[in-house]
Amino acid sequence: MTSTIIIIAVIAVVLLMLISFYNKLVKLRNNRENAFADIDVQLKQRHDLIPQLVETVKGYMKHEEKVLTNVTAARAGALNAGSINEKIAAENQLSTALSGLNIAVEAYPDLKASTNFMQLQEEISDVENKLSAVRRFFNSATKEYNNAVQTFPSNIIAGMFSFNKESMFDVGIAERAKLDEAPKVSF
C-alpha cells in the first residue's frame, strides 16, 4: 500500500514538472512572438515613411534611379515577407538598400538642405532607434527561449512538443561588415 502511494506521488511530481516545463516553454515562445509584434509596429512606421522619402529624393536624384528602385523593391519584399525569419532577411535587405540611399544622398547638397528631406530623415532616424531597442528586446526574448529549449531537462519536453531553437534578429552580413571596420576619421 505504501509503495503504491510512493509510486503515485513520484508520478504526480514528474507530471507536475512536465507541465511546469511545458508551460514555461509556451510562455517564452509567446514572449518572443510578442517581442516581434513590437518590431512589426516599428517596421510598419518605417515602411510608411519610405515612399515619402523616395518621392522627396526623386526630384533631386535624376541619375540615381537604381538606388531608388532598390529601396522600393526592398520595401516591397519586406512588406510581403511572411514568417519571422523571412521578415528578418527582408528587413536586412531593406537596411542595406537604405544605406545605399544615404550614401547617394551625400552627393546632393541641395537635397540635404531640403526641409522635407530633413524632416523625413529625422523621422526615419527616430524609427531606426526604436527598431534598435525592440530588436534588443526580441533578441533577449529569443535567447531566453532558446536557452530553455536547449538546456536540460526542459530540452526533453521541448523535443517532445516540437519547440525548436529560433533565429535572432541580427544586423545582417552587410551591416556586420561595416561594424567590423574601424571608423574613418578625416579632417
Number of C-alpha atoms within 10 A of each C-alpha: 6 7 8 9 10 11 12 12 12 12 12 12 12 12 12 12 15 16 13 14 20 20 12 15 23 15 13 20 22 14 18 21 16 14 20 21 15 17 21 16 15 20 20 13 15 19 18 13 16 18 15 14 19 18 12 16 21 15 9 16 17 9 8 14 10 10 20 23 13 18 23 19 15 21 23 14 18 22 15 12 15 11 8 17 14 14 19 19 17 22 22 21 23 22 19 20 21 20 16 15 20 13 11 14 17 11 11 12 10 11 19 16 10 14 10 15 19 14 12 17 17 12 15 19 13 14 19 17 13 17 20 15 13 20 20 17 18 23 19 15 22 24 18 16 24 21 14 22 25 16 11 11 13 20 20 16 20 21 12 10 11 9 20 14 15 16 13 18 20 14 19 16 12 13 14 11 10 10 11 8 8 7 8 5 5 4 2
